[in-house]
Amino acid sequence: MLSSEDLGNIVDKPKKGSMRDAYGETLCRLGAEMKEIVAVGADTTGSTKTSLFGAKFPERFFNVGIAESNLVSVAAGLAIAGKIPFASTYAVFAPGKCVDQMRNAIAYPNVNVKLVASHAGISVGPDGASHQQLEDIATMRVIPNMHVVVPSDPASTARLVEILAKNKGPYYMRIARPDCPIIYSPSQAQSISTGESMTLRDGNDATIIACGLLVYEALAAANKLARENSLNVRVVDMLSIKPLDERAAIKAASETGLVVTAEEHNIIGGLGGAVAEILGERHPVLMRRVGTRDTFGESGESAELMLKYGLSANNIANNVLELTRISKSEAGS
């Protein structure tokens, strides 16, 4: 749980950092400690920051060129040979172009490959719909044996890279292109564990469960609701989409009665779908999903696209208020 002072500083005076830089730097640090780590790229190593690893450990760095399916297959072979491969490219290419290899070469034999996809979501911005991957969480979480994690800032990215390196099995990690608000200090991020969420703000009037860049927006929405509507809203950073932290989701639903999910992804099949599946079976409550609504994106600046497609603190807050009104109306009837 973050302190009220930390929460205020994060929302009102955000400092920014890069998930991609955190990934590349952490991979270099771990590479010095764990000689089995190798990096595999597909001609985007500068953008994914794995080129940092390549400069430091050239003998453990493999750039296969513009051949994403080969990227995945080479990583699978390296894992079978006893290495710990981190295979990285843009999310629109992996899983976008090579889900077959991810399924059959990595997940089916359950080999120890770490897939780290950068430039996910609509925040890719001017590159437009062809490069804005909004379906990858849904694609990856339905594949057996695959773990799916989504960091929300640089420190959580670094911590999840450590977890990926030290835990066996296939992982898919999704990171964003733009710099983002810093939520965790490095010491706070050390509390992140496999398969668990982080409750950043407590509350009993409603819960916002978010992932990725929408965690900051969720915190801003909670602050807005507290100041303007006297609502005390819990905020959960659901870093692990699969396995989902079911205990935290059910606890939040039972204690607050209202749940809004928020993600930079299609509301179909992503975080919102995963939470709805669990709550629908085990603790149904009033719920709303904030995300892109079964649509492609378009070219534009990251901030304006996030606003246009409703991936904002204001829209999250409005969804909480809508559920609150419905809840009061049902209680009155």
N, C-alpha and C positions, 0 to 999 in steps of 0.2 A: 504494500500500500504506500503510495506517495504521500508526503506531508502536504498540508494545505498550502504551505509556502512554496514547495516545489511545484504543485499544481498551478498556482497563480503565476509563477514565473514562466512555466512552460506555455501557458495560454497567452499571457499578456506581454511577455518579453521573450519570444521564442528564439533560441539559437539554432542554427541549421548545420547539418552535416550530410555526408554522402554514404548511403548504404553500399554503393559500389566500391568506394575507397576502403570502407571498413572490411568488405569481403576480401579484396586483394591484399590488404595489409595483414589481416588475420591469417590468410592462407600462407603468406610468407613466414610469419612467426611460427605457425604450426609446422611448416615444412622443415624448419631448422630443428624442431624437436622430434618429428615423426618422419623418418626417412622413407616410409612407404607411400607418403602422399605424392601424387603426381597431378598435373593439371593438363586438361585437354581442351583445346579451343577450336573454333570454326571461323576464323578470319575476323572475329570481333573481339580479340583479346585485349585491345586497347580500351574499348568501351566497357568490357566486363571487368577490367583491371587485373585479369589473370596474367597480363604481360609483366606485371611486377614480379610474380612468381617465376616467370620465364627468364627474366633478367638475372634473378638470384640463383635459380636452379635450372640452367638450360638443359641439363641432361635428363631432367624429369618433366620436361615441358613439350607438348605435342600439339602443333597447330595443323589440323587436317585440311584447312582451307574451307571454301564454301561447299560443305558437304556434311550437313547436320546429321543425316542418318549414319554416316560413317563415324561422326563424333561419338554417337551413342554406342555403336558397335565396338569401336576401339576401346572406349571406356569399360565396356563389359569384359572385353578380353584382358585388359589390365587388371581388373578386379579378380578375375579367375586366376590370374598369375600371382595374386597375393598383394597387389598394390591397393591404395585407397585413392581412386581417381575422382577428381572434381571436374566435371564436364560442364562447360558454360557457353551460352550464347544468348541471343534474345529470346524472350518467351514466345514471340510469334513464330519462331523457327523450331523451338523445342519447348513444348510438345507440338507446336503447329505443323511441322513438316515430318516429324518422325515418331509419332505415337506408337506405330507398329513396332519399331525397334525398342522403344522404352518398355513396351508390354512384354515382348517375346525374348529380348536379349537381356533385360535387366530384371523386371518384376517376376516373370514366370520362373526363372531359375533362382530368383531371390539373391542376386549378387550385390556386392557392397559398393554400389556406385552412388555418388552424390551429384545430382543434377541441380545446377544453380542457374536460374533463368533471370536475366536482367531485362530492363525496359518493358516491364509488364504494365498493363492497365492503360487507361486513357491519358494518363499523365505523360506519356511519350510525346504528346503534343503535336507539333507541326508535321511529323511523319505520317499522320493520318490513319484512317481506318485499317489499311492493309498491315500496319505495324502495331496496332493497339490491341494487344491480346487480352480479351475479356472473358475467355472460356477455359483458361488453363487449369484453374482450381477444380472446376467440375470434371474436366478430362482426367486429371491425375488422381483425384480422390476415389474414383470408381475402379481404379486398377488395383487388384489384390496385391498385397505385400508392400505397396508404396506408401511412404510417409509423406505428408504435405505440411510444410511450415512456411509462415509468412511473417518476417520481422517487421517492426514498425519504425525503426530508426537505426542509426549506425551501431550503437552499443548492443542492441538486441540482435542485429545482424552478426556482429562479431561473436556473441555468445552462441548463437545457433550454428555458426560454422564450427566452433569447438565441439558442440554436441554432435553434429554430423560426422566429424572426423573420428570421434571416439565411440560412436555407436554403430554397430553393424547393421547392414540392410540398406535397401534402396530409399533414397530421400529425394524429394523435389522441394527446392527452396525458391521462392519468388521475391525478387527485389525490384525496386523502382529506379527509374532514370534520374529524376530531379533530386536536388538536395531537399532535405525534409527537416522538420523541427526535431530537435533532440529531446527525447522523453526520459531516457534512462541514463544515469551515470554508469561508467563501467562497473562499479561495485554493485549498484542496484541490479544490473543485468545479470550478474552472477547468480541471482536467485532464480533465473529462468531454468526450468527443468524439462526433460523430455515428456511430451504429451500433456503438458499443463499450461493453463492460462495464467495471466497476471491480473489481479484486481487492482486497478490503479486508483480508483475513487470509490468509496463506499456510499451507499444510499439505500433507501427503502421505498421510494415512490415509483421507481421504474429502473430498468437496466438497459444500457447500451452495450452490446457485444460487437466489437469491431476488430478489424485486422488491417495491417499495412498502413498506408497513408491516412486511412480513415480513423485511426486511433487518435491522432491529434484533433481531428474534427469532432470526434466524440467527446473528448475532454472539453473542447471549446463549447460544444452544445450543452454539456452538463453545467458548466459555469454560467452560461447564458440563462438556462432554466432556473438555476439557483437565484440569480440576481433579479430576474424579471418576473418569475412565476412562483418563487419560494418552493421549488421542487428539489428534492434531494435525490439525485440520480446516480446510480452505480455505473461505473465504466469498467468493462472487462476487455483486456487485450488478449484475444484468442489467437496466440501465436501458432498453436498447433491446430490445424484444420483436420488432420487425420494422423493419429487418433485425436478426435475432438475431446476436450476436457468436459465430459458429460456431467461430472459431479458439479462443476462450477456453473454450468448452464442450468441444471435442474435446481440448484440452490438459489440462483438468482431469480428464476421464475417463481419458485415457491415463496421467496421472501419479499419480492417486489410486485409480483403479479402482472407486470407489463414488460415486454421485451422488444427492443428495436435492434436489428443487426445492421451493420454498416461496412461496406466493402467496395473496393475499386474493381468491380467484377460484375458480370451478369448476375442478377438476383436468382436466376435459375441455376441450381446445381452448385453454387458456391458456399460461402460461409452461412448465408441466410438459409439456404436449403438444408445444410447439415444441421444447424440448430433447430430448424423447424421439424426435421425428422425425429430428433431426439425428444423434443418437447411434445410433439404430436403423439408419440407412443407412451411417454412416461409422465408428463406434467403439462397438459395443454393450458395455455394462457393467451390473452390477447397479444398479437405480435404484428410487427411490420418489418419489411426488408428494404433497406436503402442500398441502392447500387444502380448499375445501368439496367434499364428495363427492356431486355430482349431486343437490343438494338446495337448496330455498329456505331463507332465514333465518327469523327471527322477531323480535318486538319484545323489547328488553332493553337494558341498558347495554352500551356498546361493549366494555369489558374482559371482561365476563362472556360475551358472545357469541363473542369471539375465542377464549376458553378453551374454551367448550362445543364449538365446531366444529373444535377441534384446531389453531387458528392461533397456536400458542404455542411458546416455546423448548423446553419439555419434550417436546412431541410431535415437534418436529423432531429433537431429540436422540435420542428413542426410535427414530425411523426410521433414524437413522445407526447406532445400536447393533444394530438388527435386521439391517441389511445387513452389518455387521461380523461378526455371528454366522454368517450364511449364508455369507459369504465364507470364513471359517475352516473351517466345516463342509465346504464343497466342496473346499477345499484339502486337508483331512485325508482325504477319500475318494479 
